[in-house]
Amino acid sequence: GVADARLGQAVHLVVRGAGNPGGEDEARAELPIRLKRELPNFMQPQMIHWRDAMPLNPNGKIDRTALQTEITQELLS
């Protein structure tokens, strides 16, 4: 997730695409339903952001700072 600057908690979910064209549409439709069914209200993401790839740091781990910057720019544009 990406932390919300005002709330200080993860309220956005970032998901890497399903990988196959037909399956991604199904995943996009099914994920919000499944999250509502399985997570309590306070854990529900306000938004789900889909990505083909995640930004990585030199160690091959997800670059959370770059990801947060991408999401912030996306929301402001």
PyMOL Python script that loads the backbone (N, CA, C, O; Angstrom):
from pymol import cmd

cmd.read_pdbstr("""\
ATOM      1  N   GLY A   1       0.831  -1.191   0.000  1.00  0.00           N
ATOM      2  CA  GLY A   1       0.000   0.000   0.000  1.00  0.00           C
ATOM      3  C   GLY A   1       0.863   1.237   0.000  1.00  0.00           C
ATOM      4  O   GLY A   1       2.075   1.175   0.203  1.00  0.00           O
ATOM      5  N   VAL A   2       0.225   2.346  -0.228  1.00  0.00           N
ATOM      6  CA  VAL A   2       0.886   3.642  -0.213  1.00  0.00           C
ATOM      7  C   VAL A   2       0.297   4.443   0.929  1.00  0.00           C
ATOM      8  O   VAL A   2      -0.924   4.554   1.041  1.00  0.00           O
ATOM      9  N   ALA A   3       1.145   5.003   1.779  1.00  0.00           N
ATOM     10  CA  ALA A   3       0.671   5.750   2.937  1.00  0.00           C
ATOM     11  C   ALA A   3       0.023   7.059   2.518  1.00  0.00           C
ATOM     12  O   ALA A   3       0.495   7.724   1.596  1.00  0.00           O
ATOM     13  N   ASP A   4      -1.058   7.428   3.194  1.00  0.00           N
ATOM     14  CA  ASP A   4      -1.728   8.703   2.996  1.00  0.00           C
ATOM     15  C   ASP A   4      -1.055   9.700   3.936  1.00  0.00           C
ATOM     16  O   ASP A   4      -0.981   9.460   5.141  1.00  0.00           O
ATOM     17  N   ALA A   5      -0.561  10.824   3.395  1.00  0.00           N
ATOM     18  CA  ALA A   5       0.197  11.786   4.189  1.00  0.00           C
ATOM     19  C   ALA A   5      -0.626  12.351   5.343  1.00  0.00           C
ATOM     20  O   ALA A   5      -0.078  12.620   6.412  1.00  0.00           O
ATOM     21  N   ARG A   6      -1.919  12.534   5.148  1.00  0.00           N
ATOM     22  CA  ARG A   6      -2.762  13.108   6.195  1.00  0.00           C
ATOM     23  C   ARG A   6      -3.081  12.091   7.283  1.00  0.00           C
ATOM     24  O   ARG A   6      -3.089  12.433   8.466  1.00  0.00           O
ATOM     25  N   LEU A   7      -3.339  10.863   6.902  1.00  0.00           N
ATOM     26  CA  LEU A   7      -3.765   9.848   7.860  1.00  0.00           C
ATOM     27  C   LEU A   7      -2.616   9.028   8.415  1.00  0.00           C
ATOM     28  O   LEU A   7      -2.725   8.460   9.502  1.00  0.00           O
ATOM     29  N   GLY A   8      -1.518   8.961   7.681  1.00  0.00           N
ATOM     30  CA  GLY A   8      -0.376   8.190   8.128  1.00  0.00           C
ATOM     31  C   GLY A   8      -0.596   6.689   8.088  1.00  0.00           C
ATOM     32  O   GLY A   8       0.059   5.952   8.826  1.00  0.00           O
ATOM     33  N   GLN A   9      -1.488   6.230   7.256  1.00  0.00           N
ATOM     34  CA  GLN A   9      -1.747   4.792   7.152  1.00  0.00           C
ATOM     35  C   GLN A   9      -1.959   4.417   5.688  1.00  0.00           C
ATOM     36  O   GLN A   9      -2.226   5.279   4.851  1.00  0.00           O
ATOM     37  N   ALA A  10      -1.841   3.146   5.392  1.00  0.00           N
ATOM     38  CA  ALA A  10      -2.016   2.681   4.020  1.00  0.00           C
ATOM     39  C   ALA A  10      -3.495   2.666   3.671  1.00  0.00           C
ATOM     40  O   ALA A  10      -4.278   1.949   4.293  1.00  0.00           O
ATOM     41  N   VAL A  11      -3.873   3.453   2.684  1.00  0.00           N
ATOM     42  CA  VAL A  11      -5.265   3.484   2.253  1.00  0.00           C
ATOM     43  C   VAL A  11      -5.391   3.258   0.750  1.00  0.00           C
ATOM     44  O   VAL A  11      -6.499   3.193   0.218  1.00  0.00           O
ATOM     45  N   HIS A  12      -4.260   3.140   0.072  1.00  0.00           N
ATOM     46  CA  HIS A  12      -4.237   2.865  -1.357  1.00  0.00           C
ATOM     47  C   HIS A  12      -3.551   1.522  -1.556  1.00  0.00           C
ATOM     48  O   HIS A  12      -2.529   1.241  -0.930  1.00  0.00           O
ATOM     49  N   LEU A  13      -4.105   0.710  -2.414  1.00  0.00           N
ATOM     50  CA  LEU A  13      -3.511  -0.586  -2.724  1.00  0.00           C
ATOM     51  C   LEU A  13      -2.926  -0.517  -4.124  1.00  0.00           C
ATOM     52  O   LEU A  13      -3.610  -0.109  -5.062  1.00  0.00           O
ATOM     53  N   VAL A  14      -1.675  -0.907  -4.273  1.00  0.00           N
ATOM     54  CA  VAL A  14      -1.017  -0.933  -5.574  1.00  0.00           C
ATOM     55  C   VAL A  14      -0.836  -2.392  -5.957  1.00  0.00           C
ATOM     56  O   VAL A  14      -0.259  -3.178  -5.207  1.00  0.00           O
ATOM     57  N   VAL A  15      -1.342  -2.744  -7.145  1.00  0.00           N
ATOM     58  CA  VAL A  15      -1.355  -4.137  -7.579  1.00  0.00           C
ATOM     59  C   VAL A  15      -0.652  -4.256  -8.917  1.00  0.00           C
ATOM     60  O   VAL A  15      -0.910  -3.478  -9.836  1.00  0.00           O
ATOM     61  N   ARG A  16       0.235  -5.232  -9.023  1.00  0.00           N
ATOM     62  CA  ARG A  16       0.871  -5.531 -10.300  1.00  0.00           C
ATOM     63  C   ARG A  16      -0.111  -6.333 -11.130  1.00  0.00           C
ATOM     64  O   ARG A  16      -0.779  -7.222 -10.604  1.00  0.00           O
ATOM     65  N   GLY A  17      -0.212  -6.034 -12.428  1.00  0.00           N
ATOM     66  CA  GLY A  17      -1.163  -6.681 -13.329  1.00  0.00           C
ATOM     67  C   GLY A  17      -1.088  -8.190 -13.312  1.00  0.00           C
ATOM     68  O   GLY A  17      -0.075  -8.775 -12.932  1.00  0.00           O
ATOM     69  N   ALA A  18      -2.171  -8.807 -13.728  1.00  0.00           N
ATOM     70  CA  ALA A  18      -2.304 -10.264 -13.683  1.00  0.00           C
ATOM     71  C   ALA A  18      -1.349 -10.971 -14.637  1.00  0.00           C
ATOM     72  O   ALA A  18      -1.011 -12.134 -14.417  1.00  0.00           O
ATOM     73  N   GLY A  19      -0.907 -10.285 -15.698  1.00  0.00           N
ATOM     74  CA  GLY A  19       0.049 -10.904 -16.603  1.00  0.00           C
ATOM     75  C   GLY A  19      -0.554 -11.425 -17.889  1.00  0.00           C
ATOM     76  O   GLY A  19       0.137 -11.492 -18.906  1.00  0.00           O
ATOM     77  N   ASN A  20      -1.829 -11.797 -17.874  1.00  0.00           N
ATOM     78  CA  ASN A  20      -2.457 -12.213 -19.127  1.00  0.00           C
ATOM     79  C   ASN A  20      -3.638 -11.295 -19.408  1.00  0.00           C
ATOM     80  O   ASN A  20      -4.353 -10.909 -18.483  1.00  0.00           O
ATOM     81  N   PRO A  21      -3.852 -10.940 -20.676  1.00  0.00           N
ATOM     82  CA  PRO A  21      -4.866  -9.946 -21.016  1.00  0.00           C
ATOM     83  C   PRO A  21      -6.267 -10.270 -20.504  1.00  0.00           C
ATOM     84  O   PRO A  21      -6.924  -9.382 -19.959  1.00  0.00           O
ATOM     85  N   GLY A  22      -6.741 -11.473 -20.652  1.00  0.00           N
ATOM     86  CA  GLY A  22      -8.084 -11.814 -20.200  1.00  0.00           C
ATOM     87  C   GLY A  22      -8.197 -11.865 -18.693  1.00  0.00           C
ATOM     88  O   GLY A  22      -9.207 -11.445 -18.129  1.00  0.00           O
ATOM     89  N   GLY A  23      -7.175 -12.376 -18.039  1.00  0.00           N
ATOM     90  CA  GLY A  23      -7.190 -12.526 -16.594  1.00  0.00           C
ATOM     91  C   GLY A  23      -7.144 -11.210 -15.847  1.00  0.00           C
ATOM     92  O   GLY A  23      -7.666 -11.110 -14.737  1.00  0.00           O
ATOM     93  N   GLU A  24      -6.523 -10.190 -16.440  1.00  0.00           N
ATOM     94  CA  GLU A  24      -6.409  -8.907 -15.756  1.00  0.00           C
ATOM     95  C   GLU A  24      -7.776  -8.263 -15.581  1.00  0.00           C
ATOM     96  O   GLU A  24      -8.058  -7.704 -14.521  1.00  0.00           O
ATOM     97  N   ASP A  25      -8.631  -8.329 -16.597  1.00  0.00           N
ATOM     98  CA  ASP A  25      -9.975  -7.763 -16.472  1.00  0.00           C
ATOM     99  C   ASP A  25     -10.755  -8.465 -15.373  1.00  0.00           C
ATOM    100  O   ASP A  25     -11.460  -7.822 -14.595  1.00  0.00           O
ATOM    101  N   GLU A  26     -10.628  -9.779 -15.311  1.00  0.00           N
ATOM    102  CA  GLU A  26     -11.296 -10.547 -14.254  1.00  0.00           C
ATOM    103  C   GLU A  26     -10.770 -10.148 -12.884  1.00  0.00           C
ATOM    104  O   GLU A  26     -11.547  -9.974 -11.946  1.00  0.00           O
ATOM    105  N   ALA A  27      -9.470 -10.004 -12.766  1.00  0.00           N
ATOM    106  CA  ALA A  27      -8.862  -9.635 -11.485  1.00  0.00           C
ATOM    107  C   ALA A  27      -9.313  -8.248 -11.053  1.00  0.00           C
ATOM    108  O   ALA A  27      -9.589  -8.023  -9.875  1.00  0.00           O
ATOM    109  N   ARG A  28      -9.389  -7.316 -11.997  1.00  0.00           N
ATOM    110  CA  ARG A  28      -9.831  -5.953 -11.676  1.00  0.00           C
ATOM    111  C   ARG A  28     -11.261  -5.942 -11.162  1.00  0.00           C
ATOM    112  O   ARG A  28     -11.600  -5.153 -10.280  1.00  0.00           O
ATOM    113  N   ALA A  29     -12.091  -6.799 -11.702  1.00  0.00           N
ATOM    114  CA  ALA A  29     -13.482  -6.867 -11.262  1.00  0.00           C
ATOM    115  C   ALA A  29     -13.612  -7.620  -9.939  1.00  0.00           C
ATOM    116  O   ALA A  29     -14.411  -7.237  -9.084  1.00  0.00           O
ATOM    117  N   GLU A  30     -12.844  -8.668  -9.767  1.00  0.00           N
ATOM    118  CA  GLU A  30     -12.980  -9.540  -8.596  1.00  0.00           C
ATOM    119  C   GLU A  30     -12.305  -8.988  -7.344  1.00  0.00           C
ATOM    120  O   GLU A  30     -12.806  -9.190  -6.238  1.00  0.00           O
ATOM    121  N   LEU A  31     -11.181  -8.296  -7.498  1.00  0.00           N
ATOM    122  CA  LEU A  31     -10.414  -7.865  -6.327  1.00  0.00           C
ATOM    123  C   LEU A  31     -11.212  -6.986  -5.361  1.00  0.00           C
ATOM    124  O   LEU A  31     -11.209  -7.276  -4.165  1.00  0.00           O
ATOM    125  N   PRO A  32     -11.893  -5.931  -5.810  1.00  0.00           N
ATOM    126  CA  PRO A  32     -12.658  -5.120  -4.846  1.00  0.00           C
ATOM    127  C   PRO A  32     -13.734  -5.922  -4.113  1.00  0.00           C
ATOM    128  O   PRO A  32     -13.974  -5.701  -2.926  1.00  0.00           O
ATOM    129  N   ILE A  33     -14.371  -6.839  -4.806  1.00  0.00           N
ATOM    130  CA  ILE A  33     -15.400  -7.679  -4.184  1.00  0.00           C
ATOM    131  C   ILE A  33     -14.773  -8.554  -3.108  1.00  0.00           C
ATOM    132  O   ILE A  33     -15.302  -8.680  -2.004  1.00  0.00           O
ATOM    133  N   ARG A  34     -13.651  -9.149  -3.443  1.00  0.00           N
ATOM    134  CA  ARG A  34     -12.976 -10.039  -2.488  1.00  0.00           C
ATOM    135  C   ARG A  34     -12.460  -9.274  -1.269  1.00  0.00           C
ATOM    136  O   ARG A  34     -12.552  -9.759  -0.141  1.00  0.00           O
ATOM    137  N   LEU A  35     -11.915  -8.074  -1.502  1.00  0.00           N
ATOM    138  CA  LEU A  35     -11.423  -7.273  -0.382  1.00  0.00           C
ATOM    139  C   LEU A  35     -12.559  -6.902   0.565  1.00  0.00           C
ATOM    140  O   LEU A  35     -12.401  -6.962   1.785  1.00  0.00           O
ATOM    141  N   LYS A  36     -13.697  -6.520   0.004  1.00  0.00           N
ATOM    142  CA  LYS A  36     -14.846  -6.164   0.849  1.00  0.00           C
ATOM    143  C   LYS A  36     -15.333  -7.357   1.652  1.00  0.00           C
ATOM    144  O   LYS A  36     -15.779  -7.212   2.790  1.00  0.00           O
ATOM    145  N   ARG A  37     -15.246  -8.518   1.059  1.00  0.00           N
ATOM    146  CA  ARG A  37     -15.709  -9.734   1.728  1.00  0.00           C
ATOM    147  C   ARG A  37     -14.739 -10.173   2.834  1.00  0.00           C
ATOM    148  O   ARG A  37     -15.170 -10.684   3.867  1.00  0.00           O
ATOM    149  N   GLU A  38     -13.445  -9.975   2.621  1.00  0.00           N
ATOM    150  CA  GLU A  38     -12.454 -10.564   3.520  1.00  0.00           C
ATOM    151  C   GLU A  38     -11.778  -9.597   4.491  1.00  0.00           C
ATOM    152  O   GLU A  38     -11.169 -10.036   5.466  1.00  0.00           O
ATOM    153  N   LEU A  39     -11.873  -8.297   4.245  1.00  0.00           N
ATOM    154  CA  LEU A  39     -11.201  -7.338   5.125  1.00  0.00           C
ATOM    155  C   LEU A  39     -12.208  -6.509   5.912  1.00  0.00           C
ATOM    156  O   LEU A  39     -13.290  -6.210   5.408  1.00  0.00           O
ATOM    157  N   PRO A  40     -11.863  -6.134   7.145  1.00  0.00           N
ATOM    158  CA  PRO A  40     -12.736  -5.225   7.886  1.00  0.00           C
ATOM    159  C   PRO A  40     -12.723  -3.838   7.235  1.00  0.00           C
ATOM    160  O   PRO A  40     -11.799  -3.505   6.493  1.00  0.00           O
ATOM    161  N   ASN A  41     -13.741  -3.039   7.512  1.00  0.00           N
ATOM    162  CA  ASN A  41     -13.889  -1.732   6.868  1.00  0.00           C
ATOM    163  C   ASN A  41     -12.656  -0.848   7.005  1.00  0.00           C
ATOM    164  O   ASN A  41     -12.261  -0.185   6.046  1.00  0.00           O
ATOM    165  N   PHE A  42     -12.044  -0.829   8.187  1.00  0.00           N
ATOM    166  CA  PHE A  42     -10.913   0.078   8.383  1.00  0.00           C
ATOM    167  C   PHE A  42      -9.690  -0.317   7.559  1.00  0.00           C
ATOM    168  O   PHE A  42      -8.768   0.484   7.406  1.00  0.00           O
ATOM    169  N   MET A  43      -9.669  -1.526   7.033  1.00  0.00           N
ATOM    170  CA  MET A  43      -8.545  -1.981   6.212  1.00  0.00           C
ATOM    171  C   MET A  43      -8.835  -1.870   4.714  1.00  0.00           C
ATOM    172  O   MET A  43      -7.960  -2.159   3.897  1.00  0.00           O
ATOM    173  N   GLN A  44     -10.030  -1.462   4.350  1.00  0.00           N
ATOM    174  CA  GLN A  44     -10.398  -1.346   2.941  1.00  0.00           C
ATOM    175  C   GLN A  44      -9.602  -0.218   2.282  1.00  0.00           C
ATOM    176  O   GLN A  44      -9.565   0.893   2.812  1.00  0.00           O
ATOM    177  N   PRO A  45      -8.971  -0.479   1.144  1.00  0.00           N
ATOM    178  CA  PRO A  45      -8.270   0.604   0.441  1.00  0.00           C
ATOM    179  C   PRO A  45      -9.282   1.564  -0.179  1.00  0.00           C
ATOM    180  O   PRO A  45     -10.336   1.149  -0.662  1.00  0.00           O
ATOM    181  N   GLN A  46      -8.947   2.846  -0.158  1.00  0.00           N
ATOM    182  CA  GLN A  46      -9.805   3.843  -0.793  1.00  0.00           C
ATOM    183  C   GLN A  46      -9.684   3.761  -2.310  1.00  0.00           C
ATOM    184  O   GLN A  46     -10.644   4.025  -3.034  1.00  0.00           O
ATOM    185  N   MET A  47      -8.510   3.397  -2.779  1.00  0.00           N
ATOM    186  CA  MET A  47      -8.267   3.287  -4.218  1.00  0.00           C
ATOM    187  C   MET A  47      -7.367   2.088  -4.477  1.00  0.00           C
ATOM    188  O   MET A  47      -6.562   1.698  -3.631  1.00  0.00           O
ATOM    189  N   ILE A  48      -7.522   1.513  -5.668  1.00  0.00           N
ATOM    190  CA  ILE A  48      -6.643   0.439  -6.119  1.00  0.00           C
ATOM    191  C   ILE A  48      -5.941   0.943  -7.376  1.00  0.00           C
ATOM    192  O   ILE A  48      -6.594   1.355  -8.335  1.00  0.00           O
ATOM    193  N   HIS A  49      -4.633   0.912  -7.370  1.00  0.00           N
ATOM    194  CA  HIS A  49      -3.827   1.373  -8.501  1.00  0.00           C
ATOM    195  C   HIS A  49      -3.182   0.156  -9.151  1.00  0.00           C
ATOM    196  O   HIS A  49      -2.461  -0.594  -8.493  1.00  0.00           O
ATOM    197  N   TRP A  50      -3.436  -0.038 -10.425  1.00  0.00           N
ATOM    198  CA  TRP A  50      -2.877  -1.181 -11.157  1.00  0.00           C
ATOM    199  C   TRP A  50      -1.627  -0.748 -11.901  1.00  0.00           C
ATOM    200  O   TRP A  50      -1.602   0.320 -12.512  1.00  0.00           O
ATOM    201  N   ARG A  51      -0.604  -1.562 -11.854  1.00  0.00           N
ATOM    202  CA  ARG A  51       0.664  -1.293 -12.527  1.00  0.00           C
ATOM    203  C   ARG A  51       1.098  -2.522 -13.313  1.00  0.00           C
ATOM    204  O   ARG A  51       0.879  -3.657 -12.889  1.00  0.00           O
ATOM    205  N   ASP A  52       1.721  -2.278 -14.469  1.00  0.00           N
ATOM    206  CA  ASP A  52       2.323  -3.370 -15.230  1.00  0.00           C
ATOM    207  C   ASP A  52       3.607  -3.832 -14.549  1.00  0.00           C
ATOM    208  O   ASP A  52       3.969  -5.008 -14.601  1.00  0.00           O
ATOM    209  N   ALA A  53       4.290  -2.879 -13.906  1.00  0.00           N
ATOM    210  CA  ALA A  53       5.537  -3.189 -13.202  1.00  0.00           C
ATOM    211  C   ALA A  53       5.684  -2.222 -12.038  1.00  0.00           C
ATOM    212  O   ALA A  53       5.148  -1.114 -12.064  1.00  0.00           O
ATOM    213  N   MET A  54       6.406  -2.646 -11.033  1.00  0.00           N
ATOM    214  CA  MET A  54       6.678  -1.810  -9.864  1.00  0.00           C
ATOM    215  C   MET A  54       8.076  -1.214 -10.005  1.00  0.00           C
ATOM    216  O   MET A  54       8.973  -1.875 -10.527  1.00  0.00           O
ATOM    217  N   PRO A  55       8.279   0.036  -9.542  1.00  0.00           N
ATOM    218  CA  PRO A  55       9.637   0.586  -9.557  1.00  0.00           C
ATOM    219  C   PRO A  55      10.506  -0.182  -8.557  1.00  0.00           C
ATOM    220  O   PRO A  55      10.084  -0.473  -7.437  1.00  0.00           O
ATOM    221  N   LEU A  56      11.711  -0.497  -8.985  1.00  0.00           N
ATOM    222  CA  LEU A  56      12.617  -1.277  -8.132  1.00  0.00           C
ATOM    223  C   LEU A  56      13.850  -0.464  -7.761  1.00  0.00           C
ATOM    224  O   LEU A  56      14.309   0.379  -8.531  1.00  0.00           O
ATOM    225  N   ASN A  57      14.375  -0.730  -6.579  1.00  0.00           N
ATOM    226  CA  ASN A  57      15.628  -0.096  -6.170  1.00  0.00           C
ATOM    227  C   ASN A  57      16.791  -0.956  -6.678  1.00  0.00           C
ATOM    228  O   ASN A  57      16.557  -2.025  -7.243  1.00  0.00           O
ATOM    229  N   PRO A  58      18.036  -0.510  -6.487  1.00  0.00           N
ATOM    230  CA  PRO A  58      19.180  -1.284  -6.994  1.00  0.00           C
ATOM    231  C   PRO A  58      19.270  -2.713  -6.444  1.00  0.00           C
ATOM    232  O   PRO A  58      19.913  -3.567  -7.054  1.00  0.00           O
ATOM    233  N   ASN A  59      18.637  -2.977  -5.306  1.00  0.00           N
ATOM    234  CA  ASN A  59      18.664  -4.323  -4.726  1.00  0.00           C
ATOM    235  C   ASN A  59      17.544  -5.212  -5.253  1.00  0.00           C
ATOM    236  O   ASN A  59      17.414  -6.360  -4.828  1.00  0.00           O
ATOM    237  N   GLY A  60      16.732  -4.692  -6.176  1.00  0.00           N
ATOM    238  CA  GLY A  60      15.653  -5.481  -6.750  1.00  0.00           C
ATOM    239  C   GLY A  60      14.383  -5.506  -5.914  1.00  0.00           C
ATOM    240  O   GLY A  60      13.454  -6.255  -6.214  1.00  0.00           O
ATOM    241  N   LYS A  61      14.338  -4.691  -4.868  1.00  0.00           N
ATOM    242  CA  LYS A  61      13.136  -4.607  -4.033  1.00  0.00           C
ATOM    243  C   LYS A  61      12.274  -3.443  -4.514  1.00  0.00           C
ATOM    244  O   LYS A  61      12.757  -2.542  -5.200  1.00  0.00           O
ATOM    245  N   ILE A  62      10.990  -3.470  -4.145  1.00  0.00           N
ATOM    246  CA  ILE A  62      10.101  -2.382  -4.547  1.00  0.00           C
ATOM    247  C   ILE A  62      10.598  -1.078  -3.933  1.00  0.00           C
ATOM    248  O   ILE A  62      10.843  -0.995  -2.730  1.00  0.00           O
ATOM    249  N   ASP A  63      10.743  -0.057  -4.785  1.00  0.00           N
ATOM    250  CA  ASP A  63      11.172   1.271  -4.342  1.00  0.00           C
ATOM    251  C   ASP A  63       9.927   2.016  -3.871  1.00  0.00           C
ATOM    252  O   ASP A  63       9.213   2.615  -4.676  1.00  0.00           O
ATOM    253  N   ARG A  64       9.675   1.978  -2.584  1.00  0.00           N
ATOM    254  CA  ARG A  64       8.440   2.544  -2.028  1.00  0.00           C
ATOM    255  C   ARG A  64       8.366   4.052  -2.210  1.00  0.00           C
ATOM    256  O   ARG A  64       7.284   4.599  -2.424  1.00  0.00           O
ATOM    257  N   THR A  65       9.513   4.734  -2.126  1.00  0.00           N
ATOM    258  CA  THR A  65       9.521   6.182  -2.312  1.00  0.00           C
ATOM    259  C   THR A  65       9.124   6.530  -3.739  1.00  0.00           C
ATOM    260  O   THR A  65       8.300   7.420  -3.951  1.00  0.00           O
ATOM    261  N   ALA A  66       9.696   5.846  -4.714  1.00  0.00           N
ATOM    262  CA  ALA A  66       9.352   6.090  -6.118  1.00  0.00           C
ATOM    263  C   ALA A  66       7.894   5.742  -6.384  1.00  0.00           C
ATOM    264  O   ALA A  66       7.212   6.447  -7.128  1.00  0.00           O
ATOM    265  N   LEU A  67       7.417   4.671  -5.786  1.00  0.00           N
ATOM    266  CA  LEU A  67       6.028   4.264  -5.964  1.00  0.00           C
ATOM    267  C   LEU A  67       5.088   5.316  -5.390  1.00  0.00           C
ATOM    268  O   LEU A  67       4.089   5.664  -6.020  1.00  0.00           O
ATOM    269  N   GLN A  68       5.395   5.822  -4.212  1.00  0.00           N
ATOM    270  CA  GLN A  68       4.555   6.852  -3.606  1.00  0.00           C
ATOM    271  C   GLN A  68       4.569   8.116  -4.457  1.00  0.00           C
ATOM    272  O   GLN A  68       3.536   8.770  -4.604  1.00  0.00           O
ATOM    273  N   THR A  69       5.716   8.468  -5.016  1.00  0.00           N
ATOM    274  CA  THR A  69       5.812   9.632  -5.896  1.00  0.00           C
ATOM    275  C   THR A  69       4.946   9.441  -7.135  1.00  0.00           C
ATOM    276  O   THR A  69       4.231  10.359  -7.536  1.00  0.00           O
ATOM    277  N   GLU A  70       5.001   8.259  -7.747  1.00  0.00           N
ATOM    278  CA  GLU A  70       4.173   7.958  -8.924  1.00  0.00           C
ATOM    279  C   GLU A  70       2.690   8.113  -8.608  1.00  0.00           C
ATOM    280  O   GLU A  70       1.953   8.746  -9.364  1.00  0.00           O
ATOM    281  N   ILE A  71       2.254   7.537  -7.494  1.00  0.00           N
ATOM    282  CA  ILE A  71       0.841   7.575  -7.123  1.00  0.00           C
ATOM    283  C   ILE A  71       0.411   9.006  -6.828  1.00  0.00           C
ATOM    284  O   ILE A  71      -0.670   9.425  -7.241  1.00  0.00           O
ATOM    285  N   THR A  72       1.248   9.761  -6.116  1.00  0.00           N
ATOM    286  CA  THR A  72       0.925  11.156  -5.803  1.00  0.00           C
ATOM    287  C   THR A  72       0.789  11.970  -7.078  1.00  0.00           C
ATOM    288  O   THR A  72      -0.153  12.752  -7.208  1.00  0.00           O
ATOM    289  N   GLN A  73       1.713  11.803  -8.024  1.00  0.00           N
ATOM    290  CA  GLN A  73       1.637  12.527  -9.295  1.00  0.00           C
ATOM    291  C   GLN A  73       0.392  12.131 -10.075  1.00  0.00           C
ATOM    292  O   GLN A  73      -0.251  12.978 -10.695  1.00  0.00           O
ATOM    293  N   GLU A  74       0.054  10.857 -10.044  1.00  0.00           N
ATOM    294  CA  GLU A  74      -1.143  10.372 -10.733  1.00  0.00           C
ATOM    295  C   GLU A  74      -2.398  11.022 -10.150  1.00  0.00           C
ATOM    296  O   GLU A  74      -3.292  11.424 -10.894  1.00  0.00           O
ATOM    297  N   LEU A  75      -2.464  11.125  -8.835  1.00  0.00           N
ATOM    298  CA  LEU A  75      -3.636  11.703  -8.181  1.00  0.00           C
ATOM    299  C   LEU A  75      -3.738  13.206  -8.396  1.00  0.00           C
ATOM    300  O   LEU A  75      -4.840  13.753  -8.434  1.00  0.00           O
ATOM    301  N   LEU A  76      -2.599  13.878  -8.536  1.00  0.00           N
ATOM    302  CA  LEU A  76      -2.601  15.325  -8.732  1.00  0.00           C
ATOM    303  C   LEU A  76      -2.846  15.735 -10.176  1.00  0.00           C
ATOM    304  O   LEU A  76      -3.183  16.889 -10.440  1.00  0.00           O
ATOM    305  N   SER A  77      -2.682  14.814 -11.110  1.00  0.00           N
ATOM    306  CA  SER A  77      -2.862  15.177 -12.528  1.00  0.00           C
ATOM    307  C   SER A  77      -4.281  14.968 -12.994  1.00  0.00           C
ATOM    308  O   SER A  77      -4.594  15.225 -14.156  1.00  0.00           O
TER     309      SER A  77
END
""", "prot")
cmd.dss("prot")
cmd.show_as("cartoon", "prot")
cmd.util.cbc("prot")
cmd.orient("prot")
